Amino acid sequence: MVRKRKAGKRLIVPLVADTHSGHKLGLQQPDLELMDEHGETYTPGLKTEFQKYLNDLYQKHMDDVADLADGYPVLLTHNGDVTHGMRFAQHLSLVTMHDQIEGAFCNLRRWYEHPRINLVGTRILFGTEIHNDGAGTSEAEVCRRLQLAYPKIDTRISYHSVLTFDKQNGDGVDLAHHGPFPGSRKWLEGNSAGWYLKDAMLRELLDGDTPPRIYARAHYHTYVSVQQRVQAGGAEYASDLIILPSYSGIDDYVRKATRSKTKIQNGMVVLEFEGGFRKAHVLKEETDVRTKERFDL
C-alpha cells in the first residue's frame, strides 16, 4: 500500500555508507542489468551468500525507514565509497568501473522507487580515492545519473556537508566520509571519537558558531556512537558523533588491516527530527566471521 505523502516539520534522515558496489562481498541488487562486449544485456545476479544476506538486510532496513517515516519526508545521505574500485581486483564481482557505477546507481535507486518512502532529497559524500576511478569519479557519476533519472528529487554531492534543519536550536548534521579511528582495543573504543568530537565542537564555538547536533563519519565499517557536552558563554551544548556501519563484508585486505577482526556490523543509522533532533535509530546486524568447529573426543 502506498502511503499518502505528508508535509510538516518531521524529517527522517537515513545515514548510509560504504556499500562498495563491485566487491564480491559488497551490496548488489539481484536485478542489476549490465551490457556485455557484444552489446547484449545480462543480469549478473548475486555472486555470494553474503551478497544475498546484505541485499535482504538492505531491503528490510529500507522498509523499516518507510515505517518510521510514515509518509513524512525522507532525506537520504550516503557517506561515501559507493563503489569498491579496481585496486584490489581479486576481490571483485564487477570488474569494470562502468559496471561498478551501474551497480551503485542501482543500489541507491531503490530509495527513489520505494513505494512507501517520500524521498525529497539525497546527499552523496565523496569517499576514498582508491575506491574510485580517480578523485571521486564514482560518487560524482552516480549523483549525475540520479539527477537525470529523478529530476524532481534534490540530489547533490560534496566532500563535506552541514545540513541544518533548525537554525535556532543548532540541530544540524555534519557529514563527511573520513573521521576518527574507532579504537585499537575494546576498552579504548570511542576514546579517539570522543576527543575528535570535542575538538570539532570547540572549534565551532571559538568561531562563534553553534556545533551541529550530529557528526556522521564512515570509512571504518564499524558502528560507534559517542556524546560530548561543552559549556560556553553560560550555555551547554551537546553533540553526538556517529561512525557508521557498512553494507559490505571482510576480505583478505580488511582482515589484515583490522588484525583479524572477528565480527562485522552491517546497517545504517536513521535520524529523526521533529521540532529539533529527537532520536537516532540504529538499524544493524552483527555477524561473526570466524569458522567455528567442535571436535568430540
C-alpha positions in Angstrom: 0.0 0.0 0.0 1.3 3.5 -0.9 1.0 5.8 2.0 -0.2 9.4 1.4 2.7 11.7 1.4 2.7 14.1 4.4 4.2 17.6 4.8 5.3 19.0 8.1 8.3 19.6 10.3 9.0 15.9 10.8 12.0 14.7 8.8 13.7 11.3 8.6 17.4 11.2 7.7 18.9 7.7 6.9 22.7 7.7 7.2 24.1 5.0 4.8 27.8 4.4 3.9 30.4 2.0 2.4 28.2 0.0 0.1 31.2 -0.9 -2.1 29.5 -1.9 -5.3 31.6 -4.3 -7.3 33.1 -6.1 -4.3 32.2 -9.8 -4.1 31.1 -9.0 -0.5 29.6 -5.6 -1.3 26.0 -4.5 -1.8 24.5 -5.6 -5.1 20.9 -5.7 -6.4 19.6 -9.0 -7.9 18.0 -7.2 -10.8 21.1 -5.3 -11.8 21.4 -5.2 -15.6 24.7 -4.8 -17.4 25.9 -4.9 -21.0 28.5 -7.3 -22.3 31.1 -6.7 -25.0 28.6 -7.7 -27.7 26.0 -5.2 -26.6 23.8 -7.8 -25.0 22.1 -7.1 -21.7 22.6 -9.6 -18.9 21.9 -9.9 -15.2 25.0 -10.9 -13.2 22.9 -11.8 -10.1 24.2 -12.2 -6.6 27.6 -13.9 -6.5 27.9 -14.9 -2.8 25.7 -15.8 0.1 26.9 -12.7 1.8 25.7 -10.5 -1.0 22.2 -12.2 -0.6 22.3 -11.5 3.1 23.3 -7.9 2.5 20.6 -7.4 -0.1 17.9 -8.8 2.2 19.2 -6.7 5.1 19.2 -3.5 3.0 15.7 -4.1 1.8 14.5 -4.7 5.4 16.1 -1.5 6.6 14.5 0.5 3.8 11.2 -0.9 4.9 12.0 0.0 8.5 12.7 3.5 7.4 9.4 3.6 5.5 7.5 2.5 8.6 9.3 5.1 10.8 8.7 7.9 8.3 5.1 7.0 7.8 4.8 9.2 4.7 6.8 12.2 6.1 9.8 13.5 4.1 13.0 11.4 3.9 16.4 12.9 3.2 18.9 10.1 2.3 22.6 10.5 2.9 25.4 8.3 1.6 28.7 8.9 3.3 31.0 7.7 0.6 32.5 4.6 -1.1 29.6 3.8 -3.4 32.0 1.6 -5.4 35.0 -0.6 -4.5 37.4 0.5 -7.2 39.9 -1.5 -9.2 42.9 -1.6 -6.8 42.1 -5.0 -5.2 41.0 -6.8 -8.4 41.0 -10.3 -6.7 38.0 -9.2 -4.6 35.8 -8.0 -7.4 32.5 -9.4 -8.7 32.1 -6.4 -11.1 35.4 -6.0 -13.0 35.0 -2.6 -14.7 34.3 0.8 -13.1 31.4 1.3 -15.5 29.7 -1.8 -14.1 30.5 -0.8 -10.5 29.0 2.6 -11.1 25.9 1.0 -12.6 25.7 -1.2 -9.5 26.0 1.8 -7.2 23.3 3.6 -9.1 21.0 0.6 -8.8 21.7 0.4 -5.0 20.6 4.0 -4.5 17.8 3.8 -7.0 15.9 1.5 -4.6 15.2 4.6 -2.4 13.9 6.6 -5.2 11.5 3.9 -6.3 10.4 2.6 -2.9 6.6 2.8 -2.9 6.3 3.9 0.7 9.2 6.3 1.0 8.6 10.0 0.5 12.2 10.8 -0.7 12.7 14.5 -1.0 16.5 14.6 -1.5 19.8 12.7 -1.4 23.2 13.9 -0.3 26.2 11.8 -1.5 29.7 12.4 0.0 32.9 11.7 -1.8 34.7 8.6 -0.3 38.2 7.2 -0.5 40.1 7.7 -3.8 41.3 4.1 -4.1 37.6 3.0 -4.2 37.0 5.3 -7.2 38.4 5.6 -10.7 40.2 8.9 -9.9 39.2 11.6 -7.3 35.5 11.0 -6.6 34.6 9.8 -10.1 32.2 7.1 -8.8 30.2 9.3 -6.5 30.0 12.1 -9.0 28.8 9.9 -11.8 26.2 8.1 -9.6 24.9 11.6 -8.5 24.7 12.7 -12.1 22.8 9.6 -13.1 20.3 10.0 -10.2 19.8 13.7 -11.1 19.0 12.8 -14.7 16.7 9.8 -13.8 14.8 11.6 -11.0 15.0 15.4 -11.7 12.2 16.2 -9.1 14.3 14.8 -6.2 17.0 17.1 -4.9 20.2 15.1 -5.3 23.6 16.7 -4.6 27.2 15.8 -3.9 30.0 17.2 -1.7 33.2 16.4 0.2 32.0 17.8 3.5 28.4 19.0 4.2 26.5 20.5 7.0 22.7 20.2 6.8 20.8 22.5 9.1 17.2 21.8 9.9 16.6 24.1 12.8 19.0 27.1 13.0 17.7 28.3 16.3 18.5 25.0 18.1 21.6 24.1 16.0 20.0 20.8 15.2 22.2 20.1 12.1 24.1 17.2 10.7 27.8 17.4 9.8 28.6 14.8 7.1 32.0 13.5 5.9 33.5 10.2 4.9 36.7 10.2 6.9 36.8 10.6 10.7 38.4 9.2 13.9 39.5 5.6 14.3 37.0 3.6 16.3 39.7 2.2 18.7 42.5 -0.3 18.7 41.2 -2.1 21.8 37.7 -2.8 23.0 38.3 -0.8 26.2 39.6 2.1 24.1 36.7 2.1 21.8 35.2 5.6 21.5 38.1 7.4 23.1 39.5 8.8 19.9 36.0 9.6 18.7 35.2 11.5 21.8 38.3 13.6 21.5 37.6 14.2 17.8 34.1 15.3 18.7 35.1 17.7 21.5 37.7 19.3 19.3 35.2 19.8 16.5 32.7 21.4 18.9 35.2 23.7 20.5 36.4 24.9 17.0 32.8 25.8 16.1 32.3 27.7 19.4 35.5 29.6 19.1 34.3 30.7 15.6 31.1 31.9 17.1 29.0 29.1 15.6 26.7 26.5 17.2 28.1 23.0 16.9 26.0 20.6 14.8 23.8 18.2 16.8 25.1 15.2 14.9 28.5 14.5 13.3 28.4 11.5 11.0 31.5 9.7 9.7 32.2 6.4 7.9 35.2 4.5 6.4 35.9 2.1 9.2 32.8 -0.1 8.7 32.2 -0.1 12.5 29.4 1.4 14.5 30.5 3.7 17.3 28.4 6.4 19.0 29.7 9.0 21.5 28.4 12.2 23.0 30.1 15.3 24.4 28.8 18.2 26.3 30.6 21.5 26.2 29.8 24.7 28.3 30.5 28.1 26.7 29.1 31.5 27.3 26.8 30.3 30.1 25.1 27.7 27.8 25.7 24.0 27.4 25.9 22.3 24.0 25.5 18.6 23.3 26.6 16.8 20.2 26.8 13.2 19.1 29.4 11.6 16.8 28.3 8.5 14.9 30.7 6.3 13.0 28.5 4.3 10.6 28.5 0.6 9.9 28.7 -0.6 6.3 26.9 -2.7 3.8 30.0 -4.8 2.9 31.9 -7.8 4.3 35.5 -8.6 5.3 38.0 -9.7 2.6 41.7 -10.6 2.9 42.9 -7.0 2.9 40.4 -5.9 5.6 41.4 -8.9 7.7 45.0 -7.8 7.6 44.2 -4.1 8.2 41.9 -4.9 11.2 44.3 -7.6 12.6 41.7 -10.4 12.0 38.6 -8.7 13.3 36.1 -11.4 14.5 32.8 -9.6 13.9 31.4 -7.2 11.4 28.4 -4.8 11.7 26.2 -4.0 8.7 23.4 -1.5 8.6 22.6 2.2 8.9 21.6 4.9 11.4 18.4 6.8 10.9 18.0 10.3 12.4 14.6 11.5 13.4 13.8 15.3 13.5 10.6 16.8 14.7 10.8 20.2 16.3 14.5 19.5 16.6 16.5 16.3 16.9 14.6 13.5 18.6 16.4 10.2 18.2 19.0 8.1 16.4 17.6 4.8 15.4 20.3 2.2 14.9 19.4 -0.5 12.3 22.3 -3.0 12.2 23.1 -6.7 12.5 26.4 -8.2 13.7 28.0 -11.3 12.1 30.7 -13.5 13.5 33.1 -14.2 10.5 35.0 -17.0 12.2 34.7 -20.6 11.2 33.6 -22.5 14.3 34.2 -26.2 14.7 33.7 -28.7 17.5 35.5 -32.0 18.0 34.1 -34.5 20.3 36.9 -36.7 21.7 
